[in-house]
Amino acid sequence: MKKLALLILPVFLFAFTITDLKPVDTTDAVTFTIKNFGIPTKGNFKGLQGNIKWDKDNPATAVFDMSIDVKTVNTGIDSRDGHLRGEEYFNVEKFPLIRFKSTAVTSSNITGTLTIKGITKTISFPYTSVASGKGYLFQGSFSISRKDYGIGGTTLTLSDEAIITLKVQAN
């Protein structure tokens, strides 16, 4: 019986160190920058939702599973945003969500799958986590090729590279 208790105790303690968190949906949680006519164009997405399982002392046990509502794309110009929601770009009617799910987490790097328009690619990027309020603030940045995800056609005016910046408060 004593041996069984010694085996169960670490599992019991481990279960209480993992925190279940929900991302807070803010206008600066998921932002992007892409050059249009050589000028950096900024935008954001809202509708952030998902789950984060986090243990600050053991990041390898972390799980990030989040999505954003693509219909919320906002560059500050309504006509451009409408164009981005269309079939050639995000095709929001057919693909309403962008999803990220982690596959490996270290104390400084997250690897996972990013799905946009039904196309899934593995990405990896550095991040930081800081205790903040009732939870944690996770920040990171990565770049993707819009063409890898079938976003937009061939154009001389729009850069292929988009930089995505994350500033996610999770409570």
C-alpha positions in Angstrom: 0.0 0.0 0.0 2.9 2.3 0.8 4.5 1.7 -2.6 1.2 2.5 -4.3 0.9 5.8 -2.5 4.5 6.7 -3.5 3.6 6.0 -7.1 0.3 7.9 -7.0 1.6 11.0 -5.1 3.8 12.4 -8.0 0.9 11.9 -10.5 -1.5 13.6 -8.1 0.9 16.6 -7.5 1.7 16.8 -11.2 -2.0 17.1 -12.0 -2.3 20.3 -9.9 0.6 22.1 -11.4 -1.0 22.3 -14.9 -3.2 25.4 -15.3 -6.1 25.5 -17.7 -6.3 28.9 -19.3 -8.5 30.7 -21.8 -7.1 33.3 -24.2 -8.5 36.8 -23.9 -9.8 38.2 -27.1 -8.3 41.6 -27.7 -7.4 43.7 -30.8 -3.7 43.2 -30.2 -3.8 39.5 -29.4 -3.2 38.4 -33.1 -1.8 41.1 -35.5 -0.1 40.9 -38.8 2.0 43.0 -41.1 2.4 42.5 -44.8 3.9 44.8 -47.4 1.5 46.2 -50.0 3.1 48.3 -52.7 6.2 48.1 -50.5 4.5 49.8 -47.6 3.9 47.8 -44.4 0.2 47.2 -44.0 -1.0 46.2 -40.5 -4.1 44.4 -39.4 -5.6 42.2 -36.7 -8.0 39.4 -36.1 -10.5 39.0 -33.3 -12.6 36.1 -32.2 -9.6 34.4 -30.4 -10.7 31.3 -28.6 -9.3 28.0 -27.4 -7.5 26.3 -24.5 -4.0 26.5 -23.1 -2.7 24.0 -20.6 0.3 25.6 -18.9 2.8 24.6 -16.2 5.4 27.3 -15.8 7.8 24.9 -14.2 7.4 22.3 -17.0 6.7 23.9 -20.4 7.1 20.6 -22.2 3.7 19.6 -20.8 2.0 22.7 -22.3 -0.7 22.5 -24.9 -1.8 25.4 -27.0 -5.0 24.9 -29.1 -6.4 28.1 -30.4 -8.3 29.6 -33.3 -9.4 33.0 -34.6 -12.4 34.1 -36.6 -11.2 35.0 -40.0 -14.3 37.1 -40.8 -12.9 39.6 -38.3 -9.8 40.5 -40.4 -9.3 44.3 -39.9 -6.8 46.5 -41.7 -8.7 49.7 -41.1 -10.1 49.9 -44.7 -13.5 48.3 -45.1 -13.2 47.7 -48.8 -9.8 46.0 -48.4 -11.1 43.9 -45.5 -14.1 42.8 -47.7 -11.6 41.8 -50.4 -9.5 39.8 -48.0 -12.6 37.9 -46.8 -13.3 36.8 -50.4 -12.5 33.5 -52.1 -9.1 34.6 -53.5 -7.8 35.5 -50.1 -9.2 33.9 -46.9 -12.5 32.5 -48.3 -14.2 33.0 -45.0 -17.4 31.3 -46.0 -15.6 28.0 -46.6 -12.8 28.4 -44.1 -14.1 30.5 -41.1 -11.2 29.7 -38.7 -7.5 29.8 -38.6 -6.2 27.3 -36.1 -2.9 26.7 -34.3 -2.2 23.5 -32.2 1.1 23.0 -30.5 3.0 19.8 -30.9 6.1 20.6 -28.8 6.9 23.3 -26.3 10.1 24.3 -24.6 10.8 27.2 -22.3 11.5 29.4 -25.3 10.0 27.8 -28.4 6.7 26.5 -29.6 6.3 24.1 -32.5 2.9 23.3 -33.9 0.5 23.1 -36.8 -1.0 26.2 -38.4 -4.1 25.6 -40.5 -5.3 28.3 -42.9 -7.8 27.7 -45.7 -7.6 23.9 -45.1 -3.9 23.8 -45.5 -1.8 22.7 -42.5 1.9 23.5 -42.1 4.3 23.0 -39.2 5.7 26.2 -37.8 8.1 27.0 -35.0 8.7 30.3 -33.2 10.2 31.8 -30.1 7.9 33.0 -27.4 8.0 34.4 -23.9 5.6 33.9 -21.0 5.2 36.2 -18.0 2.8 35.9 -15.1 0.2 38.7 -15.6 -3.0 39.4 -13.8 -4.9 36.2 -13.1 -2.9 34.3 -15.7 0.0 34.6 -18.2 0.9 36.8 -21.1 2.3 34.8 -24.0 4.2 36.7 -26.7 5.8 35.6 -29.9 6.2 36.4 -33.6 6.7 34.3 -36.8 6.5 34.8 -40.5 4.7 32.8 -43.1 4.4 32.8 -46.9 0.8 33.7 -47.8 1.3 31.5 -51.0 2.0 28.4 -48.8 -1.6 28.8 -47.6 -3.2 29.8 -50.9 -3.9 33.3 -49.8 -4.1 35.7 -52.7 -2.9 35.0 -56.2 0.2 36.1 -58.0 0.7 39.8 -57.6 3.6 42.2 -57.9 2.1 44.6 -55.3 1.7 42.3 -52.3 4.6 40.7 -50.5 4.6 36.9 -50.1 5.8 37.2 -46.5 3.4 38.1 -43.7 4.7 38.6 -40.1 2.3 37.4 -37.4 2.6 38.8 -33.9 1.0 37.3 -30.9 0.3 39.0 -27.6 -2.1 36.7 -25.8 -3.3 37.2 -22.3 -4.6 33.9 -20.9 -6.5 33.6 -17.7 
